[in-house]
Every structure is written in C-alpha cells, then in structure tokens.
Amino acid sequence: VHAPYIQSDRISLYENALHLLMQKGIVYPCACSRRDVESAQSAPHAGDDGPPYAGTCRGRYTDFETARYARGDGQNPAWRFTTPDRNVSFFDSFCGEQSVNILCATGDFVLARHPLGAGYQLAVVVDDAAMGVTEVIRGDDLLSSTPRQLLLYEALGLQAPAFAHVPLLVGPDGRRLAKRHGDTRIGFFRERGVRPQTLVGWLAYWSGLCSAPEPCMPADLISSFSLARVPKGAVIVDESAQRKILGTSSHSGC
C-alpha cells in the first residue's frame, strides 16, 4: 500500500520535502566540519550530538554545490534546519513529559548530507508520515531526536505520531550492544542452531513481558503486552547470558 519500501527508491519524497523546507527558507547548506563546529565554541558541552552549532553558515551559501566547493575536501556539506528559539514539548508514552529547546541543545541541526535530503532525520519523518504510522516505539537512544523530528513534522504540515522510547539492551559497560561486546547478531545465534522461539523468549524475558526465558513466538505475547511491564532502566546482557542462549539451542519450543 505504501510502496516502494527501499529507501533508495523513495529519494523523490525526500527531495520534495527538502524543497518545501527550502521554499519556507528554513534550511540551508552548511560547509562546516565537526572540527569547525567544536572550535567555534568557547566552552563546548559535548553530548551525543556534539556541541551546539553556532549557526556559522546561516545565509552564507546560495546552494549545495557552492557549499561543497567551500569545504575543499570533496565531502558533501550538510543541510541544516533553522531551529526556532522555543521549547518543543511532547508526552512520551514511556518516559513521560518532555520539553527541550533544540536551539540551545544542538543549534541548527543536520537534516542530511545528501544533496536531495536523504538523511535520517528528514527521511524518517517523511517515511512515517507517508506510511500512516501513528505510534512509534523505539530505543531511548533516539529520545533526543524526537523534538527535532517534531519540528520537521510541524514545518512540513504533517501529523506527528505518538512516541514511546524504551531502554536498550546494553553490555556490562553500560553501552548499547555492539561488536565490542562480542557477536550479538541474531544471525550469529541462528547459525549455531538457536531457534527463533528461543531468541524471542529471551528478548521477551529481558523486556519484562514474561517471568522466565521460555521459548515463545511474538503472537504469544500480544494479549499480555503492556509498556508498564518494560524495565525502567537498561538491561545488561553479558557473556554468561549469551552462553545461556547458546545452551538452549537444542531445547524444543512452543
């Protein structure tokens, strides 16, 4: 119904959205590198998104190619959104009331490093709106992106969905699971004979949706699903948990 589903086939949708923002005069090409942004701050407070952007390139370049030439390193410039100086407030179904001034937190934020606007912040808004998404449940590492996306929904005249940001599975160091914690890919476990029901059971257990990591299928969890059962903090997955999963590879499931 909402095809095409491959992002590279949806470029025209992002281009149209970018052009609308350009017509409104609220996006501009930025030739600054990350180092430029950091050096422009007298006392940077770097978070996940780095220090706030000072608006150096606002009104500086007439088009994307001019900004690309100004960089002088062959790299694409960025499209930045001209951020209003006001709080963006919303209710998160898991984290509760949220309110942040994006101009103070990040400054004019990057939409994309593609000449036609095919970057995460813009693409996710355009895709979700086009596909009629009304509820978004995702990891809380994306909570800080939500106010920026809400500004884009507003600027594009689109209806924003409801959001819920839940904790991540993390390693013993408190950082989200990655290669540094060993091979945690689903494919790694499947290649070693772990059945889908087993993996779903462990994920359901870590998510608070069942009291023990018993094999099950997603459909088995629907009737009792509730965000209230999800742990409030991140769940640690260490090597012993991975060994337990591998040790259940020969168990039968439901």
Secondary structure, DSSP 8 states (H G I E B T S, - for coil): -----SGGGGHHHHHHHHHHHHHTT-EEEE---HHHHHHT-SS---BTTBS----TTTTT-SSHHHHHHHH-SS---EEEE---SSEEEEEETTTEEEEEEHHHHTSS-EEESSTT--SHHHHHHHHHHHTT--EEEEEGGGGGGHHHHHHHHHHHT----EEEEE--EE-TTSSB--GGG----HHHHHHTT--HHHHHHHHHHHTTSSSS-----HHHHTTT--GGGS-SS-EE--HHHHHHHHHTTT----
